[in-house]
Amino acid sequence: MHDLRSNDEVLEEYIYTPFWESDETESLLLSKDCILEFPFSPPGMPKSFPREKRAVLIDWLRRTVRSWSREDVVKYPTSDASRYWIESRTKAIVKWGGEIERQFDCTHIELVIIQDGRILTARTWSDPLAYYRGMGVNLPVFHFDGSYSEGEPIPDTPTKFILAGDEEKAIARKSLHDYFLLPDFFDENRDTPAEAHLFDPGFTLKMPFMPVGMKRVFDDQFRTSTTEWVKRTLVDWHQNTDFTRDQFLNPDVVIVESNGSYGKVKWDPSGAVSGYWNDYVIFVSTKNFRITEFREYLDPINKLISAGAQIPVFPFFY
């Protein structure tokens, strides 16, 4: 028996120790029923590793990964002491698909669930483009045909929320978070000056896993052109609203897994309409009852496939 460690201690060890480095480390960190999930793993690599499949993953990591490290860690604890969201960046030397070693440099957002002193679930959304770079392959460029125009900076507009008490403040925060958690892309007022009061003038919009051909950090010009492009190319859209909304210790922050949304799009250069499905992790932060940051983590592979691109299979376990 091991001494039961606090959840914070378990999380800290998980963050900075590769769980695959030894059988002892695996046993110490991961529960018997632990499930390791990688929702954005590239085609050819499983997305879920329950106990029965874990040995396959660990064997592959031990053979093909060395000099692993993690940095740029940001933790987002929730009111449930067993659930943590974390952001990080990992680096390693990898040997994937051949004998040549290459640099792996990848950003992640993760949901870690801890039970009885061990990891029960680690769900890691990673940038799959980094996996392909690790094997020496560049994926096709996404065909973005937005019309760039001079973007309008967000004016400094006071909030219109009436904040008489704690209940009103909670309702205001939820309304701001829902602007991105429950978006209506067909609303004519969306992303127009009529909604400037919802945003801090320093608002930032990031899509950290966008394919090559689209920016990952949006300036005013790109945000304006993307708004036009979305309205022009989105034929039909169904946003999944059945998601778990954690209560974060910082009430200005919300992070959710959308559990998949779908629709029809016109992203193929030929103009053809295709189906599109993606899972999302959505991050929204506010300050003084205005939105300060929005981040949307999506699988760029799904975006490329809906635009007619051909994607090579990742050589998992090779």
C-alpha positions in Angstrom: 0.0 0.0 0.0 1.1 3.5 -0.7 0.4 6.5 1.5 -2.5 8.3 0.0 -1.3 11.6 -1.5 -3.3 14.7 -2.0 -4.8 15.4 -5.4 -2.5 18.4 -5.8 0.5 16.2 -5.2 -0.7 13.6 -7.7 -1.3 16.2 -10.3 2.1 17.8 -9.8 3.8 14.4 -10.3 1.7 13.7 -13.4 2.6 17.0 -14.9 6.3 16.7 -14.6 6.9 12.9 -14.7 6.4 10.8 -17.8 4.0 8.1 -16.6 5.6 5.5 -19.0 9.2 5.8 -17.7 8.9 2.7 -15.5 6.4 0.1 -14.3 6.7 1.6 -10.8 5.8 5.1 -12.1 2.9 3.8 -14.0 1.6 2.0 -11.0 2.1 4.9 -8.7 0.4 7.5 -11.0 -2.3 5.6 -12.8 -5.2 3.7 -11.2 -6.0 0.2 -12.4 -9.0 1.5 -14.3 -7.3 4.6 -15.6 -8.3 5.6 -19.2 -5.9 7.7 -21.2 -7.7 9.6 -23.9 -6.4 11.6 -26.9 -9.5 12.9 -28.7 -7.4 14.7 -31.4 -4.9 11.9 -32.0 -4.0 11.7 -35.7 -5.5 9.0 -38.0 -3.8 5.7 -37.3 -3.4 6.3 -33.6 -6.1 5.1 -31.2 -8.0 7.8 -29.3 -8.6 5.9 -26.1 -6.4 3.6 -24.1 -8.2 1.8 -21.3 -6.3 -0.6 -19.1 -6.5 -3.4 -21.6 -4.7 -1.3 -24.3 -2.4 0.8 -22.0 0.6 -1.6 -22.5 0.6 -0.9 -26.2 0.8 2.8 -25.7 3.5 2.6 -23.0 5.6 0.2 -25.1 5.5 2.6 -28.0 6.4 5.6 -25.9 9.3 3.9 -24.3 10.7 2.8 -27.7 10.2 6.1 -29.6 10.3 9.0 -27.1 13.3 10.4 -25.1 14.3 13.6 -23.4 10.6 14.4 -22.6 9.9 17.7 -20.7 6.9 19.8 -20.0 6.7 23.6 -19.6 4.3 26.6 -19.8 2.0 24.9 -17.3 -1.2 26.7 -16.3 -3.6 25.0 -13.9 -7.4 25.7 -13.7 -8.7 24.0 -10.5 -12.4 23.5 -10.1 -14.7 23.4 -7.1 -14.6 19.6 -7.4 -11.2 18.7 -5.9 -10.9 15.7 -8.2 -11.1 17.6 -11.5 -8.4 19.7 -12.9 -7.9 21.4 -16.3 -4.4 22.2 -17.3 -2.6 23.7 -20.3 1.0 22.9 -21.1 3.6 22.5 -23.8 5.7 19.3 -24.1 9.0 18.8 -25.9 10.8 15.5 -26.7 13.0 13.8 -29.2 11.0 11.2 -31.1 11.6 8.5 -33.7 8.3 8.0 -35.5 8.0 6.1 -38.7 11.7 5.5 -39.3 15.1 5.7 -37.8 15.5 9.5 -38.0 15.0 11.4 -34.7 13.1 14.7 -34.8 12.0 17.3 -32.3 8.4 17.0 -30.9 7.0 20.4 -29.7 3.4 20.3 -28.9 0.8 22.3 -26.9 -2.1 20.6 -25.0 -5.1 21.2 -22.9 -6.1 18.4 -20.5 -8.8 17.3 -18.2 -7.3 15.2 -15.3 -9.6 13.4 -12.9 -8.0 12.0 -9.7 -9.5 9.3 -7.4 -8.0 7.7 -4.3 -4.6 9.1 -4.9 -4.2 8.1 -8.6 -5.2 9.3 -12.0 -8.6 7.9 -13.1 -8.9 9.8 -16.4 -6.4 11.9 -18.4 -8.1 13.4 -21.4 -5.5 15.2 -23.5 -6.3 17.3 -26.5 -3.1 17.9 -28.4 -2.2 19.6 -31.7 -2.0 16.7 -34.2 0.1 18.8 -36.6 2.9 18.5 -34.1 2.7 14.7 -34.4 3.1 14.9 -38.2 6.0 17.3 -37.8 7.5 14.8 -35.5 7.5 12.2 -38.3 8.8 14.7 -40.8 5.5 15.4 -42.7 3.8 18.7 -43.4 0.0 18.4 -44.0 -1.8 20.3 -46.8 -2.6 24.0 -46.5 -6.2 24.8 -45.7 -7.8 26.9 -48.4 -9.0 30.0 -46.6 -10.5 32.5 -49.1 -11.6 35.2 -46.7 -11.4 38.7 -48.0 -9.0 40.7 -45.8 -10.2 44.1 -44.9 -9.2 46.8 -42.4 -10.4 45.4 -39.1 -12.1 47.7 -36.6 -10.6 47.6 -33.1 -13.0 46.9 -30.3 -14.1 50.2 -28.8 -14.0 50.7 -25.0 -17.7 50.4 -24.3 -19.0 50.1 -20.7 -20.9 46.9 -19.8 -24.7 47.1 -19.9 -25.2 44.5 -17.2 -26.9 45.6 -14.0 -24.8 44.2 -11.2 -26.9 44.6 -8.1 -25.8 41.5 -6.2 -24.0 38.1 -6.4 -26.9 36.5 -8.3 -26.9 39.2 -10.9 -23.1 38.9 -11.3 -23.3 35.2 -11.7 -26.0 35.6 -14.4 -23.9 38.2 -16.2 -20.8 36.0 -16.2 -22.9 33.0 -17.6 -24.3 35.2 -20.3 -20.8 36.3 -21.4 -19.5 32.8 -21.3 -22.5 31.5 -23.3 -21.7 34.0 -26.1 -19.0 31.4 -27.2 -20.4 28.3 -25.5 -23.8 28.6 -27.2 -23.0 30.7 -30.3 -25.6 31.7 -32.9 -23.5 32.1 -36.0 -26.6 33.2 -38.0 -27.3 36.2 -35.7 -26.9 39.3 -37.8 -25.6 41.3 -34.8 -23.0 38.7 -34.0 -19.4 40.2 -34.0 -20.8 43.7 -34.9 -20.4 47.0 -33.1 -23.8 46.4 -31.6 -22.2 43.9 -29.3 -19.0 45.9 -28.4 -20.2 46.3 -24.8 -19.6 42.5 -24.3 -15.9 42.7 -25.0 -12.9 44.2 -23.2 -10.9 46.4 -25.7 -7.9 44.1 -25.1 -9.9 41.0 -26.1 -7.9 38.2 -27.7 -9.1 35.4 -29.9 -7.0 32.3 -30.3 -7.5 29.0 -32.1 -4.4 27.1 -31.1 -4.8 24.1 -33.3 -5.8 25.7 -36.6 -4.4 24.1 -39.8 -1.7 25.8 -41.9 -3.5 28.4 -44.0 -5.4 30.0 -41.1 -4.0 32.1 -38.3 -4.0 30.8 -34.7 -4.0 34.2 -33.1 -6.5 36.6 -34.6 -5.9 40.3 -35.1 -8.7 42.7 -35.8 -8.2 42.3 -39.6 -8.3 38.5 -39.5 -11.2 38.4 -37.1 -13.2 40.7 -39.4 -12.4 38.6 -42.5 -13.1 35.3 -40.6 -16.5 36.5 -39.5 -17.4 37.2 -43.1 -16.0 33.9 -44.2 -17.9 31.9 -41.6 -21.2 33.5 -42.5 -20.5 32.8 -46.2 -19.3 29.2 -46.0 -21.4 27.8 -43.1 -24.4 26.2 -44.7 -25.9 24.6 -41.7 -24.7 24.2 -38.1 -25.8 22.2 -35.0 -24.0 23.1 -31.8 -24.0 20.4 -29.1 -25.1 22.0 -25.8 -25.0 18.8 -23.7 -21.7 19.4 -21.9 -20.4 19.4 -18.4 -20.0 23.0 -17.0 -17.4 22.8 -14.3 -17.4 25.4 -11.5 -13.9 26.9 -11.5 -12.3 28.5 -8.4 -11.9 31.5 -10.6 -15.5 32.4 -11.6 -14.3 34.5 -14.5 -13.0 31.3 -16.3 -15.0 28.6 -18.0 -13.6 25.6 -20.0 -15.9 23.0 -21.5 -15.6 20.0 -23.8 -18.4 20.5 -26.4 -18.8 16.7 -27.2 -19.0 17.4 -30.9 -20.9 19.8 -33.2 -21.7 19.3 -36.8 -23.0 20.8 -40.0 -22.5 21.5 -43.7 -19.7 23.8 -45.1 -18.4 25.1 -48.3 -14.6 24.9 -47.7 -13.6 22.7 -50.7 -11.8 24.9 -53.3 -14.3 23.4 -55.9 -17.2 25.0 -54.0 -18.7 21.7 -53.1 -20.7 21.3 -49.9 -19.4 18.8 -47.5 -20.2 17.5 -44.0 -18.2 18.7 -41.1 -17.9 17.4 -37.5 -15.5 18.4 -34.8 -15.1 18.2 -31.1 -14.1 21.3 -29.3 -12.6 22.5 -26.1 -13.8 26.0 -25.5 -12.1 28.5 -23.1 -13.7 31.8 -22.2 -12.4 34.4 -19.6 -13.9 37.6 -18.4 -12.9 40.6 -16.4 -15.1 43.4 -15.0 -18.0 41.7 -16.8 -16.5 41.9 -20.3 -15.0 39.1 -22.3 -11.2 39.2 -22.3 -10.2 36.0 -24.1 -11.7 33.3 -26.2 -9.9 30.1 -27.2 -11.3 27.3 -29.3 -9.3 24.0 -29.5 -10.4 21.9 -32.5 -9.1 19.0 -34.5 -7.5 20.5 -37.7 -7.6 17.1 -39.4 -11.4 17.2 -39.5 -11.2 20.7 -40.9 -8.8 19.7 -43.7 -10.8 16.6 -44.6 -14.0 18.7 -45.0 -12.0 20.9 -47.4 -11.1 17.9 -49.6 -7.6 17.3 -48.3 -6.0 13.8 -48.2 -4.4 13.0 -44.9 -1.6 10.4 -44.4 -1.9 7.8 -41.7 0.2 8.4 -38.6 2.7 5.5 -38.1 1.6 4.7 -34.5 3.6 1.8 -33.0 6.0 1.7 -35.9 
